Amino acid sequence: MARELARRGHSVTLLTGYPRQRLDSELRPLAQTLPYLPTLELALVRAGLTRLSKRLSRLSVTTHDRWTARVLPPADALIALSQTAWATFLAAQRRGVRTILERGSAHIVTQRAILSAEYARQGLPAARTSVPAWAVRRELAEYALADRVVTLSAFARQTFLDQGVAAGKVVVNPLGVDLARFTPTGRMPRPNNAPLRVIYAGAVSLRKGIPDLLEGLCGQPGIDLVLVGGIDAEMRPIVRRYGGQFTHIPNVSQAALVDHYRAADVFAIASLEDGFGMVVPQAMACGLPVIGTANTGAVGMLIEDGREGFIVPIRDPLALRARAVYLRDHAEERRAMGAAGQAKVAGLGGWVAYGARAEAILAELIPPR
């Protein structure tokens, strides 16, 4: 968003917890950074030490919030990620600055209910839920303060309406995809007798429905499952049950991820709650049909069931299996779905269109000069 708004001629200041050296070169002149705690938190997540990262999370977001409230420059609008902006929104509103909250997932109360039910389903203590009470309190306060809440999908927006947030306050701006990087170019045709290679990319976590993917697809004749991403601590006992029945590839760069998409036949994602899931349009741009749940926001927005792939219910490994078997046995239809998905994503306009939608949201709040 910072890059696209700057390219459109707006004056952008980026207050971030990312280290300056990790930013795109064109963003570095725009950035002020306080990277210490967010960098440590991210390192713990990538090392699979999710419990430690959760303990650090509260300190990380509150420290960042106090810092942004203190250094906030003169502005017409403040755009902030949810859970990081309680104090900053108060500071902005005292100055007459309009406030926009970006929420990457469903409404936090809905998210907590879904994940608490999943922890119980997997026999894990409720206290280990990934949405602590302090986070709920912070976000509810931010929802109330924000002039607009921007969600990433119709699914996520509906959860806000279900929780009683006014419809006019909640808008949708789905994420873009790098159409220059994610292409089928160089994808080698797979032999007709080769096993169907089904890929998932992202966190190997309960929230992403990985237990259902494993149960549905592991050990199925003619189907190879590939999981790309770091394994959350609570998933390790579950993953061990399926040892040797799937391929695991740790976190990879975006450049390397393209090659994994191109080596696959189908992309599958079984998220229980996911505001968008940027991996979905990435895989589609590489020519893969998608099997996913409607609770994966990108699936609900980008996939017409039976055209670019299949939509299945959450917590239904048998439905995942049935659709994967169908695509295994219908190669021509599988390729046609992949081509339809690639055309759908190409027509959305990538990050340029995302920036145009972000600009339109700002224009509704700020009178033109």
C-alpha positions in Angstrom: 0.0 0.0 0.0 2.8 2.4 0.9 4.5 1.8 -2.5 1.3 2.1 -4.5 0.1 5.3 -2.8 3.6 6.9 -3.2 3.6 6.0 -6.9 0.2 7.8 -7.2 1.8 11.0 -5.9 0.7 11.0 -2.3 3.1 11.9 0.5 3.6 8.7 2.5 5.4 8.1 5.8 5.8 4.5 6.7 6.1 3.7 10.4 7.2 0.1 10.6 8.6 -2.6 12.9 10.5 -4.1 10.0 14.2 -3.5 9.7 15.1 -0.9 7.1 17.2 -3.3 5.2 14.3 -5.6 4.6 12.2 -2.9 3.0 12.0 -2.4 -0.8 14.6 0.2 -1.8 12.0 2.7 -2.9 10.3 2.5 0.5 13.4 3.2 2.6 13.3 7.0 2.1 9.7 7.0 3.4 10.3 4.8 6.5 10.9 5.4 10.2 11.6 2.1 11.9 11.5 0.7 15.4 12.4 -2.9 14.5 13.7 -4.5 17.7 10.7 -6.4 19.2 8.8 -7.1 15.9 12.0 -8.5 14.4 12.6 -10.8 17.4 8.9 -11.9 17.3 9.1 -12.7 13.6 12.4 -14.7 14.2 10.7 -16.8 16.9 7.8 -17.6 14.6 10.1 -18.6 11.8 12.0 -20.8 14.2 8.8 -22.5 15.1 8.9 -21.1 18.7 5.3 -19.8 18.5 4.6 -20.0 22.2 7.5 -17.7 22.9 6.4 -15.3 20.1 2.9 -15.1 21.6 4.4 -14.1 25.0 6.4 -11.4 23.3 3.5 -10.2 21.1 1.7 -8.0 23.7 4.9 -6.1 24.6 5.7 -5.8 20.9 2.4 -4.3 19.8 2.0 -2.0 22.7 5.6 -0.7 22.4 5.1 -0.1 18.7 1.8 1.7 19.4 3.3 4.0 21.9 6.1 4.8 19.6 3.9 5.6 16.6 1.6 7.8 18.7 4.7 9.7 19.8 6.3 10.2 16.4 3.2 10.6 14.3 3.9 13.3 11.7 1.3 15.8 10.4 -1.1 13.9 8.1 -4.6 13.8 6.6 -5.1 10.1 7.3 -3.5 7.3 9.3 -3.7 3.7 8.1 -2.8 1.1 10.7 -2.7 -2.6 11.1 -5.2 -3.9 13.6 -4.0 -4.5 17.2 -1.2 -2.0 16.8 -3.0 1.4 16.9 -5.1 2.0 20.0 -3.0 4.8 21.4 -2.0 6.0 17.9 -5.7 6.4 16.8 -6.4 8.5 20.0 -3.4 10.7 19.1 -4.5 11.0 15.5 -8.1 11.9 16.3 -7.0 14.6 18.7 -5.3 16.2 15.7 -8.2 15.7 13.4 -6.5 13.0 11.4 -8.9 10.4 9.8 -8.2 6.8 10.8 -8.4 3.6 8.8 -7.9 0.2 10.4 -6.6 -2.6 8.2 -7.8 -6.0 9.5 -6.1 -9.0 7.8 -8.5 -11.6 9.3 -12.1 -12.0 10.4 -13.6 -10.0 13.2 -11.5 -10.9 16.2 -14.4 -12.3 18.2 -15.4 -14.6 15.3 -11.8 -15.6 14.9 -11.4 -16.4 18.6 -14.6 -18.5 18.6 -13.5 -20.5 15.6 -10.0 -21.1 16.9 -11.1 -22.0 20.4 -13.4 -24.6 18.9 -10.6 -26.0 16.9 -8.3 -26.2 19.9 -11.0 -28.2 21.8 -11.5 -30.4 18.7 -7.8 -31.2 18.7 -7.7 -31.8 22.5 -5.5 -28.8 23.2 -6.0 -26.6 26.3 -8.2 -23.5 25.7 -5.6 -21.3 27.4 -3.3 -21.9 24.4 -5.7 -20.3 21.9 -3.9 -18.0 19.6 -6.2 -15.1 20.3 -5.7 -13.9 23.9 -8.2 -11.7 25.8 -5.9 -8.7 25.7 -5.8 -8.8 21.9 -9.6 -8.9 21.8 -9.8 -5.8 24.0 -7.3 -3.9 22.0 -9.0 -4.6 18.7 -12.5 -3.9 19.8 -11.3 -0.5 21.0 -9.7 0.1 17.6 -12.8 -1.0 15.7 -14.8 1.6 17.7 -12.2 4.4 17.1 -11.6 3.8 13.4 -13.4 5.9 10.7 -13.2 2.9 8.4 -12.3 -0.8 8.9 -10.8 -2.3 5.7 -11.1 -6.0 5.3 -9.6 -8.2 2.6 -12.6 -10.2 1.5 -16.4 -10.5 1.6 -16.1 -13.3 4.1 -14.1 -11.2 6.5 -16.5 -8.2 6.1 -19.5 -10.3 6.8 -18.0 -11.4 10.1 -17.9 -7.7 11.1 -21.5 -7.2 10.2 -22.4 -10.4 12.1 -20.8 -8.8 15.2 -22.9 -5.7 14.9 -20.4 -3.3 13.2 -22.2 -0.8 10.9 -22.2 -1.8 7.3 -21.0 1.6 6.1 -18.0 1.5 8.3 -16.5 -1.8 6.8 -15.1 -2.0 3.3 -13.3 -4.6 1.3 -9.9 -4.2 -0.5 -8.5 -7.6 -1.5 -4.8 -8.0 -1.7 -3.0 -8.0 -5.0 -0.4 -10.3 -6.5 2.9 -9.7 -8.3 1.8 -10.7 -11.8 5.3 -10.3 -13.2 6.7 -12.8 -10.7 3.9 -15.4 -10.4 3.4 -16.9 -13.9 3.3 -20.4 -15.3 6.3 -19.6 -17.5 8.8 -22.5 -17.2 6.2 -24.9 -15.9 7.0 -28.4 -17.2 4.1 -30.7 -18.2 3.9 -33.6 -15.8 3.5 -37.1 -17.1 0.0 -38.5 -17.2 0.9 -41.4 -15.0 2.6 -39.2 -12.4 0.9 -38.8 -9.0 -1.1 -35.6 -8.5 1.1 -33.1 -6.7 -1.0 -31.0 -4.3 0.7 -28.1 -2.7 -0.1 -25.9 0.2 2.0 -22.8 1.2 1.8 -20.9 4.4 1.9 -21.5 8.2 1.5 -25.2 9.1 -1.1 -24.4 11.8 -4.5 -25.3 13.2 -5.9 -22.0 11.9 -5.0 -23.0 8.3 -6.8 -26.3 8.6 -3.7 -28.5 8.2 -5.1 -31.4 10.2 -7.8 -31.7 7.7 -5.4 -31.5 4.8 -3.3 -34.3 6.3 -6.3 -36.5 7.1 -7.9 -36.0 3.7 -4.9 -36.3 1.4 -2.1 -38.3 3.1 -1.9 -42.0 2.0 -4.2 -41.5 -0.9 -3.2 -43.5 -4.0 -1.9 -41.3 -6.8 -1.7 -38.1 -4.6 1.4 -36.5 -3.2 0.9 -33.7 -0.7 3.6 -30.9 -0.3 3.4 -28.5 2.6 5.6 -25.3 2.3 6.0 -23.3 5.5 7.0 -23.3 9.1 5.3 -25.8 11.5 3.6 -24.3 14.6 4.5 -25.9 17.9 1.0 -27.2 18.5 1.0 -28.9 15.1 4.1 -31.0 15.7 2.4 -33.9 17.4 -0.3 -34.0 14.7 2.3 -33.8 11.9 4.3 -36.7 13.4 1.3 -39.0 13.0 1.7 -38.6 9.2 5.4 -39.0 9.1 6.6 -40.1 5.7 3.2 -39.6 4.1 3.8 -36.0 2.8 6.7 -33.7 1.9 7.6 -30.8 4.1 9.6 -27.8 2.8 10.5 -25.1 5.4 9.9 -21.4 4.8 11.2 -20.3 1.4 11.6 -16.9 -0.4 8.9 -15.6 -2.8 11.2 -16.3 -5.7 11.6 -19.9 -4.7 7.9 -20.3 -3.9 7.2 -19.7 -7.6 9.2 -22.8 -8.6 7.2 -24.9 -6.1 3.9 -23.7 -7.6 5.2 -24.5 -11.0 6.1 -28.0 -10.0 2.6 -28.8 -8.7 -0.7 -29.7 -10.2 -3.2 -28.3 -7.6 -3.2 -25.9 -4.7 -5.2 -26.8 -1.6 -6.0 -24.7 1.5 -8.3 -25.7 4.3 -8.3 -22.6 6.4 -10.8 -22.4 9.2 -10.5 -18.6 9.2 -8.5 -16.6 6.8 -9.1 -13.0 5.9 -7.7 -13.5 2.4 -4.8 -15.9 1.9 -2.4 -14.2 -0.6 -1.1 -17.7 -1.6 -4.4 -18.4 -3.4 -4.0 -15.8 -6.2 -0.3 -16.5 -6.3 -1.0 -20.2 -7.1 -3.8 -19.2 -9.5 -1.4 -16.8 -11.4 0.9 -19.8 -11.8 -1.9 -21.8 -13.5 -3.0 -24.0 -10.6 -6.6 -24.9 -9.8 -7.5 -24.4 -6.2 -9.4 -26.6 -3.6 -10.2 -24.4 -0.6 -12.7 -23.5 2.0 -15.1 -20.5 1.8 -13.6 -19.3 5.1 -10.4 -18.6 3.1 -11.5 -15.2 1.9 -9.6 -15.3 -1.4 -11.3 -18.6 -2.3 -14.7 -17.2 -1.7 -13.9 -14.1 -3.9 -11.8 -15.7 -6.6 -13.1 -19.2 -7.1 -16.4 -20.1 -8.7 -17.1 -23.7 -7.6 -16.3 -26.0 -10.5 -14.7 -23.3 -12.7 -11.3 -22.2 -11.2 -11.4 -25.0 -8.6 -13.6 -26.3 -5.9 -15.0 -24.8 -2.6 -15.4 -27.2 0.3 -16.7 -26.8 3.9 -14.3 -26.3 6.7 -13.4 -29.3 8.8 -14.3 -31.7 6.0 -11.3 -33.8 5.0 -13.5 -36.2 3.1 -14.6 -33.4 0.8 -11.0 -32.3 0.3 -10.1 -35.9 -0.7 -13.1 -36.3 -3.1 -12.2 -33.1 -5.0 -8.5 -34.0 -5.1 -9.3 -37.5 -6.4 -11.6 -35.9 -9.0 -8.8 -33.6 -10.3 -6.4 -36.6 -10.2 -8.7 -38.5 -12.6 -9.7 -35.6 -14.9 -6.5 -34.1 -16.2 -8.1 -32.1 -19.0 -10.6 -30.5 -16.6 -7.8 -29.8 -14.1 -5.8 -27.9 -16.8 -8.9 -26.0 -17.9 -9.6 -24.9 -14.3 -6.0 -23.8 -13.9 -6.2 -21.7 -17.1 -9.5 -20.1 -15.9 -7.9 -19.2 -12.6 -4.9 -17.6 -14.3 -7.2 -15.5 -16.5 -9.3 -14.5 -13.4 -6.3 -13.3 -11.5 -4.7 -11.5 -14.4 -8.0 -9.6 -14.9 -7.9 -8.2 -11.4 -5.0 -5.9 -12.1 -2.5 -7.0 -9.4 -1.1 -4.4 -6.9 -1.8 -1.4 -9.1 -5.5 -2.1 -8.8 -5.1 -2.6 -5.1 -3.5 0.8 -4.8 -6.4 2.4 -6.8 -8.9 0.9 -4.4 -6.9 2.1 -1.4 -6.9 5.6 -2.9 -10.6 5.5 -3.4 -11.2 4.6 0.3 -9.1 7.6 1.3 -11.0 9.9 -1.1 -14.3 9.0 0.6 -12.9 10.3 3.9 -10.8 13.3 2.9 -12.3 16.2 1.0 -10.5 17.0 -2.2 -8.3 20.1 -2.4 
